[in-house]
Amino acid sequence: MVSRRNFAAITIMLMILLFMFQFTGVMKDKLSKYGINEYKESATTELTKQDMYLASGQNIQKTAGVLYIGNSEAVKNTVKWWCTYSKREFQTEDSFDGIVSEDSRLPDILVLDGTCLNTRDNIKAVSDAAEKGVNVIVSGLPDAEEIEKNDRLRKLLGIRYVEQNEVTLDGIHLFEGFLLGGEVIYQAKDEEEEKNQDMDLKIPWYVTREGTKSYMVGILSDVRPDSGRQPAIIWRNGLENACVFCINGNYLKDNSGIGILDAMMAESYSFEIYPVINAQNLVIANYPGFASENENKMEKIYSQSQKALFREIIWPSLVAIERKIDAKLTCMMTPQFDYGDENEPREGEVAYYLKLLKEEYGEAGLSSGNVSGTGLSEKMEKDETFWKKEAPDYCFQSLYLQNEDELGDALECEELDGIRTIVTRESQTSDEPIVSFAGEEVTLQRATGDGVNHTFMDDFRQRCIQTALGYSNTVWDLLAAAYPEKKDDAWEILSKEAASNICTYQKLFTAFDETTISKSDQRIRRFLALSYSAESEDNMISLHVDGLEEEAWFLLHTGTREAEDIQGGYFRWNCLERES
């Protein structure tokens, strides 16, 4: 039996423990300020579009830099944005007259369409420029028949002979050391992988000369990898005073081209250094919603309500993925998906998700997504009352814009005055840059992947963008899970594909920081605003940065040499951080 004295002591101890646990929970809620967006202060910056370094693109002047000659607007846009990101002077000309005249200063880098090499005079002009130290990049080569019969052109391009005017490859081999992420072979091993093969496998078969270096080649089952006869796709012809880089295909016509150009510069000089954003984002778009919608479909597929799906199934899966790659979630929320029914959003749930996000160091944003075709302005006007009541002190700084045609409306919408960055779906065209300013004070961050799909070309493009910007923006849209239209939209399938893709392919770039969208916005503004110069003497590289606001990140390529010390910053080598 327990004596009265012991019973009283045990009771007092239990009461004290209960009080302590309750007190701790209350203080945690009070001090953590779950209803406040901490990134409003920690990711603040006053930099706007006016501070951005922008490559001019005017006709050639008496200045060095990058000169583009050609008729392809797509390649021209790629080169222009590459110059903007890497802070190079950009010039353009329609012909070679500007670089052969005596009063013109030669550019440092000449980028041209291969179709420009269609005359003897043009070939001579490019050859002369290379002899004078101008590095040349040829995007898309002349017709194979023209190359085959022109010995001087083959010598310039580093082509020994043309094996076939067109061949169908079995796969593509990207060698280590060119793009970040290492070596990879894009070849389907089975029928399941065949659906991922979306790279251009029909190319002219060029066999390169001695003295060239290949970075990407085609794979043929009847050609040994060590034979020297593999179809060349990207290679360098090393001349006495300069390099001529050749691209057998249209790889400079989309956003992946900026990484290829940076990789070529790293292969041209004893060292190469350029700024990067250093931001890896994981955005969960259209999660969660707060209305009881599509209940019949939910019960049929998931045997539970949409609310339970979001809370009990999706959230634990998201946290598992996030923690596996050490990411920081940005959830783009919407009060409801269907504005045409009578289901109103539930009260009291927003605080629950803001608390979950705060504990994971994540952030909440807004989403324009809906299934009722409601326009952005109308949706935001209807949502405003809900947000003012459910999250009165939370500063939403980001917007997921499902329909980019509404970008102008988003910039003018009064309910979105506090938005500092807009996230849109992936774009591959060069006239829609990966990061830029949507307005004077609002940045635009395009997705670099959707989490669920990851084809061979998606993988190649990701490596290119990481090489150029140290940036990724995986935007996983969960509207399909809430309103599934086909079997593959079910959460069980979506989550399996996304978990595999996100966890597998992000591991290659762990040297870069994981950020929320607001933190990424801050780094993008700083990245776009700065300019720099670098010089090397006696194995010492000096970096001079203008427009620096607190911090910036650079990617340094030194070939086989390792950096030993740094002053005024810190560096990461092979994904390991070493502070000086």
ABEGO torsion letter per residue (X at the ends): XBBAAAAAAAAAAAAAAAAAAAAAAAAAAAAAGAABBAAAAAABBABBAAABBBBAGBBBBBBBEBBBBEABAAAAAAAAAAAAAAGBBBBBBABAAAAABAABBBBABBBBBAAABABAAAAAAAAAAAAAGBBBBBBEBBBAAAAAABAAAAAAAGBABBABABBBBABBBBBBGABBGEBBBBBBABAAAAAABABBABBBBBBBBBGBBBABBBBBAABBAAAGABBBABBBBBBAABBBBBBBEAAAABAAAAAAAAAAAAAABABBBBBBAGBBBBBBBGOBBABBBGAAAAAAAAGBBAAAAAAAAAAAAAAAAAAAAGBBBBBBBBABABAABABBBBBGAAAAAAAAAAAAGBBBBBBABBAAGBBAAAAAAAAAAAAAAABAABBBABBBBABAAAAAAAAABAAAAABABBBBBBBABAABBABBBABAABBBBBBABAGABBBAAAAAAAAAAAAAAGBBBBBBBAAAAABBABAAABAAAAAAAAAAAAAAAAAAAAABBBBBAAAAAAAAAAAAABBBBBBBBGGBBBBBBBGBBGBBBBBBBAEABBBABBBGBBBBBGGBBBBX
